[in-house]
Amino acid sequence: MILGLVDERRPLPPSEDPAALESGAALATVLASYHRTLVPFARPDDEGALIAAMQVVAYSHFAPVSPMRQDSGTAPA
Amino acid sequence: MTKPDLRTARQQLEQGHFLRVVNYHSTPMVDRAGLERELAAFARDYAPVTLADLDELFETGTWRKDRPGLMPVFYEGYRNSATVAAPLCERYGLTGWFPVATSFVDCPVEHQEAFARAHWISLVEEDQQGGRIAMSWDEVAELSRRHVVTPHTAHHEGLDTVLDDADLEREVFASKRALDAVTGQSAPAFVWLHGSAYGQSERHDRAVREAGYRYQFSNTMLHRIN
C-alpha cells in the first residue's frame, strides 16, 4: 500500500526530494488511471474504491510477487 | 481533518508526501522462504523506516535516505511475527512495525485460538496446531529494542464497537499503558481495526490524542496527530 502523509496539526513542509516528487507524480497518474478503470462508478470520496485502486498501484508498481503478502492495503483487519 | 478521497491521495503523491507500506498478518514458518525472498527484494530497493525517520519526515516534509522508504507492518501480535518475521527483517536491515492487540498477548495460551476467532484475528494452519499463537510480553519487549511495537487496540476493535468511555479506556488508553510498561518506551502509533482514518469521530480522535499517540495509521493515510 502507499500511505499519504498528513499532519493534522499544521501543513507539511514541501518535499525537497526530487525522487519522491518524480515517483509520486507517476504514482498519482497511475492511481487516477486505475481509479477510472476499476471503479468508474465511485464517488471521489468513496474510501473503499480508493483503497481498491491504491492496492492495485501497490501490487503493480512496487511490490515483488509473493504468496506471503496477504493484503497490501486494508491492513488493520 | 483530512478525509480519505481520491483528490487528497493524488495531491499527497504529487507532493512527495507518501510512504510505501506492506501489510502482513500471520507469517508461519512454512512460508518463511517466501517471506524471506520478498523482504530481501524490498531491502534491495528500499530503505528502512525507523521511528526517527518518520518523525523527521513529518518535521521536514522530505525523505533524506538514498532509497525510498518502506515499512513492513506485521499486524495483531502473532508469535510468528516475533519468531519468523522479525529475524528476517533484521537479517535484511529492515525496521518492522508491529501493531499488537495487547489483550491477545495477555490471553492464556489455551484460549488464544478462541480469542483469535472471536476478535477477527485470522489463523493459518500452523496457528491451529496447539500451543501459543500470540507473542509473549518478553517477545514484545525484545522486539521493541530493534523495531517499532505499538497498540492495535487491546481486543482488536474498531470504531463500531468502541462506544463509551469504558471502551475507550480499555482499547485506547490501557493498551498503551500495558505496552509502555513492558517496553519502557512511549508507543508512538495507534491503529483501529479496519484501519479507520483519523477524522471519522471526534470522540475517538480525542481519545487517541489524549492517550499520547503521535500517529494514527489508516488504510490510505498516516496521520500525525500529536
Boltz contact constraints between the chains, C-beta under 6 A:
constraints:
  - contact:
      token1: [A, 1]
      token2: [B, 21]
      max_distance: 6.0
  - contact:
      token1: [A, 2]
      token2: [B, 18]
      max_distance: 6.0
  - contact:
      token1: [A, 2]
      token2: [B, 20]
      max_distance: 6.0
  - contact:
      token1: [A, 3]
      token2: [B, 19]
      max_distance: 6.0
  - contact:
      token1: [A, 3]
      token2: [B, 21]
      max_distance: 6.0
  - contact:
      token1: [A, 3]
      token2: [B, 221]
      max_distance: 6.0
  - contact:
      token1: [A, 3]
      token2: [B, 222]
      max_distance: 6.0
  - contact:
      token1: [A, 4]
      token2: [B, 9]
      max_distance: 6.0
  - contact:
      token1: [A, 4]
      token2: [B, 12]
      max_distance: 6.0
  - contact:
      token1: [A, 4]
      token2: [B, 18]
      max_distance: 6.0
  - contact:
      token1: [A, 4]
      token2: [B, 221]
      max_distance: 6.0
  - contact:
      token1: [A, 5]
      token2: [B, 17]
      max_distance: 6.0
  - contact:
      token1: [A, 5]
      token2: [B, 222]
      max_distance: 6.0
  - contact:
      token1: [A, 6]
      token2: [B, 2]
      max_distance: 6.0
  - contact:
      token1: [A, 6]
      token2: [B, 221]
      max_distance: 6.0
  - contact:
      token1: [A, 6]
      token2: [B, 223]
      max_distance: 6.0
  - contact:
      token1: [A, 7]
      token2: [B, 58]
      max_distance: 6.0
  - contact:
      token1: [A, 7]
      token2: [B, 224]
      max_distance: 6.0
  - contact:
      token1: [A, 8]
      token2: [B, 223]
      max_distance: 6.0
  - contact:
      token1: [A, 8]
      token2: [B, 225]
      max_distance: 6.0
  - contact:
      token1: [A, 12]
      token2: [B, 17]
      max_distance: 6.0
  - contact:
      token1: [A, 12]
      token2: [B, 61]
      max_distance: 6.0
  - contact:
      token1: [A, 13]
      token2: [B, 60]
      max_distance: 6.0
  - contact:
      token1: [A, 13]
      token2: [B, 61]
      max_distance: 6.0
  - contact:
      token1: [A, 14]
      token2: [B, 61]
      max_distance: 6.0
  - contact:
      token1: [A, 15]
      token2: [B, 16]
      max_distance: 6.0
  - contact:
      token1: [A, 15]
      token2: [B, 61]
      max_distance: 6.0
  - contact:
      token1: [A, 15]
      token2: [B, 62]
      max_distance: 6.0
  - contact:
      token1: [A, 16]
      token2: [B, 62]
      max_distance: 6.0
  - contact:
      token1: [A, 17]
      token2: [B, 16]
      max_distance: 6.0
  - contact:
      token1: [A, 17]
      token2: [B, 62]
      max_distance: 6.0
  - contact:
      token1: [A, 17]
      token2: [B, 63]
      max_distance: 6.0
  - contact:
      token1: [A, 20]
      token2: [B, 16]
      max_distance: 6.0
  - contact:
      token1: [A, 20]
      token2: [B, 63]
      max_distance: 6.0
  - contact:
      token1: [A, 21]
      token2: [B, 16]
      max_distance: 6.0
  - contact:
      token1: [A, 24]
      token2: [B, 13]
      max_distance: 6.0
  - contact:
      token1: [A, 24]
      token2: [B, 14]
      max_distance: 6.0
  - contact:
      token1: [A, 24]
      token2: [B, 16]
      max_distance: 6.0
  - contact:
      token1: [A, 24]
      token2: [B, 18]
      max_distance: 6.0
  - contact:
      token1: [A, 25]
      token2: [B, 14]
      max_distance: 6.0
  - contact:
      token1: [A, 27]
      token2: [B, 13]
      max_distance: 6.0
  - contact:
      token1: [A, 28]
      token2: [B, 10]
      max_distance: 6.0
  - contact:
      token1: [A, 28]
      token2: [B, 13]
      max_distance: 6.0
  - contact:
      token1: [A, 28]
      token2: [B, 14]
      max_distance: 6.0
  - contact:
      token1: [A, 35]
      token2: [B, 6]
      max_distance: 6.0
  - contact:
      token1: [A, 44]
      token2: [B, 5]
      max_distance: 6.0
  - contact:
      token1: [A, 44]
      token2: [B, 6]
      max_distance: 6.0
  - contact:
      token1: [A, 44]
      token2: [B, 7]
      max_distance: 6.0
  - contact:
      token1: [A, 45]
      token2: [B, 5]
      max_distance: 6.0
  - contact:
      token1: [A, 47]
      token2: [B, 4]
      max_distance: 6.0
  - contact:
      token1: [A, 50]
      token2: [B, 6]
      max_distance: 6.0
  - contact:
      token1: [A, 50]
      token2: [B, 9]
      max_distance: 6.0
  - contact:
      token1: [A, 50]
      token2: [B, 220]
      max_distance: 6.0
  - contact:
      token1: [A, 51]
      token2: [B, 219]
      max_distance: 6.0
  - contact:
      token1: [A, 62]
      token2: [B, 20]
      max_distance: 6.0
  - contact:
      token1: [A, 64]
      token2: [B, 38]
      max_distance: 6.0
  - contact:
      token1: [A, 64]
      token2: [B, 41]
      max_distance: 6.0
  - contact:
      token1: [A, 66]
      token2: [B, 34]
      max_distance: 6.0
  - contact:
      token1: [A, 66]
      token2: [B, 38]
      max_distance: 6.0
  - contact:
      token1: [A, 67]
      token2: [B, 34]
      max_distance: 6.0
  - contact:
      token1: [A, 68]
      token2: [B, 31]
      max_distance: 6.0
  - contact:
      token1: [A, 68]
      token2: [B, 34]
      max_distance: 6.0
  - contact:
      token1: [A, 68]
      token2: [B, 35]
      max_distance: 6.0
  - contact:
      token1: [A, 68]
      token2: [B, 38]
      max_distance: 6.0
  - contact:
      token1: [A, 70]
      token2: [B, 25]
      max_distance: 6.0
  - contact:
      token1: [A, 71]
      token2: [B, 23]
      max_distance: 6.0
  - contact:
      token1: [A, 74]
      token2: [B, 219]
      max_distance: 6.0
  - contact:
      token1: [A, 75]
      token2: [B, 23]
      max_distance: 6.0
  - contact:
      token1: [A, 75]
      token2: [B, 195]
      max_distance: 6.0
  - contact:
      token1: [A, 76]
      token2: [B, 191]
      max_distance: 6.0
  - contact:
      token1: [A, 76]
      token2: [B, 193]
      max_distance: 6.0
  - contact:
      token1: [A, 76]
      token2: [B, 195]
      max_distance: 6.0
